[in-house]
Amino acid sequence: MQNRMMVTGAGSGLGREIALRWAREGWQLALSDVNEAGLAETLKMVREAGGDGFVQRCDVRDYSQLMGLAQACETKLGGIDVVVNNAGVASGGFFEELSLEDWDWQIAINLMGVVKGCKAFLPLVQKSHGKIINIASMAALMQAPGMSNYNVAKAGVVALSESLLVELKQQEVGVHVVCPSFFQTNLMDSYRGPTPNMKAQISKLLEASPITAADIADYIYRQVAEGVFMILPHEEGRMAWKIKQQNPQAIYDEMATLAEKKRNKSKT
Ligand SMILES: NC(=O)c1ccc[n+]([C@@H]2O[C@H](COP(=O)([O-])OP(=O)(O)OC[C@H]3O[C@@H](n4cnc5c(N)ncnc54)[C@H](O)[C@@H]3O)[C@@H](O)[C@H]2O)c1
């Protein structure tokens, strides 16, 4: 029976809601984050929801901390069945204004954090014939203007997930990648970017989401049970992705118009 899950970035937002969704099925949760107060709150909520587990501080930039977490999962839970690489940060800014330090920071967390999470936990999911769930973004598929470093990091997460899907099939390790559009969480607390007003523009998009982090966690739960690889929780995201596959130029044209609008707004 599979009933042990590890979640990075579990102290807030989507990571917390994923933990709670699986906790409702009675799962054991290994909850990790750099936000220790958030983690303690998540564990309390997990227990109230019918699950249990433990918390461990872990910065996904540090491979030795992820290895320590994997070791703790073996000691405390006897292994892991599902790994959720969810921890992430927000960024924005036009390419000419983004510094190389902005790029390094974004790639280190949102892309290499997932690479390191997969690597540290691979032996455990190979042993349990478990699953890896990587949280990417619609940004990986649509490349919205004014956030190229975020788009590249998330596109890397999709490419990594596709690579693992095929490489691990024979070993009976399942792989899923989730590409949500914007939704309301604490993500903008981590925002970093040089372009004036961009943070406010992105914050408005998060607030406008028709669905919540809990809705997304529930959607992920159901799609994983059905064996769907690429999980697109927003209806509007599913439509946009369909259009892009049929007629990419239509999306590039729309994005170019959006880039112009964003540039004008960021000057005001
Ligand atoms: N909110 C959105 O609109 C949206 C859209 C698409 C994808 N996503 C992705 O969803 C995931 C979860 O984000 P969220 O929206 O729930 O935001 P959130 O800020 O509420 O949660 C992210 C968590 O990750 C943690 N974190 C940040 N850096 C970390 C690090 N170096 N090591 C360990 N933990 C770290 C934070 O402390 C936080 O608790 C992210 O990967 C994000 O890119 C979010």
The ligand as an SDF file (V2000), in Angstrom:
LIG
                    3D

 44 48  0  0  0  0  0  0  0  0999 V2000
    0.4710   30.9440   -7.1580 N   0  0  0  0  0  0  0  0  0  0  0  0
    0.5180   30.8900   -8.4720 C   0  0  0  0  0  0  0  0  0  0  0  0
   -0.0990   31.6940   -9.1710 O   0  0  0  0  0  0  0  0  0  0  0  0
    1.3230   29.7980   -9.1490 C   0  0  0  0  0  0  0  0  0  0  0  0
    1.0890   29.5450  -10.4990 C   0  0  0  0  0  0  0  0  0  0  0  0
    1.8070   28.5340  -11.1320 C   0  0  0  0  0  0  0  0  0  0  0  0
    2.7410   27.8050  -10.4290 C   0  0  0  0  0  0  0  0  0  0  0  0
    2.9530   28.0720   -9.1060 N   0  0  0  0  0  0  0  0  0  0  0  0
    3.9770   27.2930   -8.4020 C   0  0  0  0  0  0  0  0  0  0  0  0
    3.3940   26.6430   -7.2950 O   0  0  0  0  0  0  0  0  0  0  0  0
    4.4300   26.3320   -6.3460 C   0  0  0  0  0  0  0  0  0  0  0  0
    3.9540   26.7060   -4.9500 C   0  0  0  0  0  0  0  0  0  0  0  0
    3.8480   28.1190   -4.8610 O   0  0  0  0  0  0  0  0  0  0  0  0
    2.6460   28.8570   -4.0890 P   0  0  0  0  0  0  0  0  0  0  0  0
    1.9120   29.6420   -5.1070 O   0  0  0  0  0  0  0  0  0  0  0  0
    1.9470   27.9080   -3.2240 O   0  0  0  0  0  0  0  0  0  0  0  0
    3.4950   29.9410   -3.2400 O   0  0  0  0  0  0  0  0  0  0  0  0
    3.7670   30.0930   -1.6840 P   0  0  0  0  0  0  0  0  0  0  0  0
    4.7760   31.2050   -1.5770 O   0  0  0  0  0  0  0  0  0  0  0  0
    2.5000   30.2470   -0.9380 O   0  0  0  0  0  0  0  0  0  0  0  0
    4.4670   28.6950   -1.3040 O   0  0  0  0  0  0  0  0  0  0  0  0
    5.7750   28.3970   -1.7340 C   0  0  0  0  0  0  0  0  0  0  0  0
    6.5600   27.8010   -0.5620 C   0  0  0  0  0  0  0  0  0  0  0  0
    7.8820   27.4910   -1.0300 O   0  0  0  0  0  0  0  0  0  0  0  0
    8.7960   27.8290    0.0070 C   0  0  0  0  0  0  0  0  0  0  0  0
   10.1390   28.0660   -0.5220 N   0  0  0  0  0  0  0  0  0  0  0  0
   10.5750   29.1370   -1.2240 C   0  0  0  0  0  0  0  0  0  0  0  0
   11.8950   29.0150   -1.4660 N   0  0  0  0  0  0  0  0  0  0  0  0
   12.2780   27.8290   -0.9100 C   0  0  0  0  0  0  0  0  0  0  0  0
   13.5090   27.1480   -0.8380 C   0  0  0  0  0  0  0  0  0  0  0  0
   14.6420   27.6570   -1.3640 N   0  0  0  0  0  0  0  0  0  0  0  0
   13.5430   25.9430   -0.2120 N   0  0  0  0  0  0  0  0  0  0  0  0
   12.4330   25.4270    0.3390 C   0  0  0  0  0  0  0  0  0  0  0  0
   11.2350   26.0430    0.3290 N   0  0  0  0  0  0  0  0  0  0  0  0
   11.1670   27.2370   -0.3060 C   0  0  0  0  0  0  0  0  0  0  0  0
    8.2130   29.0880    0.6340 C   0  0  0  0  0  0  0  0  0  0  0  0
    8.7340   29.2890    1.9550 O   0  0  0  0  0  0  0  0  0  0  0  0
    6.7220   28.8000    0.6200 C   0  0  0  0  0  0  0  0  0  0  0  0
    6.2810   28.2210    1.8240 O   0  0  0  0  0  0  0  0  0  0  0  0
    5.6780   27.1100   -6.8130 C   0  0  0  0  0  0  0  0  0  0  0  0
    6.5710   26.2300   -7.4630 O   0  0  0  0  0  0  0  0  0  0  0  0
    5.1000   28.1070   -7.7950 C   0  0  0  0  0  0  0  0  0  0  0  0
    6.0470   28.5280   -8.7630 O   0  0  0  0  0  0  0  0  0  0  0  0
    2.2580   29.0340   -8.4480 C   0  0  0  0  0  0  0  0  0  0  0  0
  1  2  1  0
  2  3  2  0
  2  4  1  0
  4  5  1  0
  4 44  2  0
  5  6  2  0
  6  7  1  0
  7  8  2  0
  8  9  1  0
  8 44  1  0
  9 10  1  0
  9 42  1  0
 10 11  1  0
 11 12  1  0
 11 40  1  0
 12 13  1  0
 13 14  1  0
 14 15  2  0
 14 16  1  0
 14 17  1  0
 17 18  1  0
 18 19  2  0
 18 20  1  0
 18 21  1  0
 21 22  1  0
 22 23  1  0
 23 24  1  0
 23 38  1  0
 24 25  1  0
 25 26  1  0
 25 36  1  0
 26 27  1  0
 26 35  1  0
 27 28  2  0
 28 29  1  0
 29 30  1  0
 29 35  2  0
 30 31  1  0
 30 32  2  0
 32 33  1  0
 33 34  2  0
 34 35  1  0
 36 37  1  0
 36 38  1  0
 38 39  1  0
 40 41  1  0
 40 42  1  0
 42 43  1  0
M  CHG  2   8   1  16  -1
M  END
$$$$
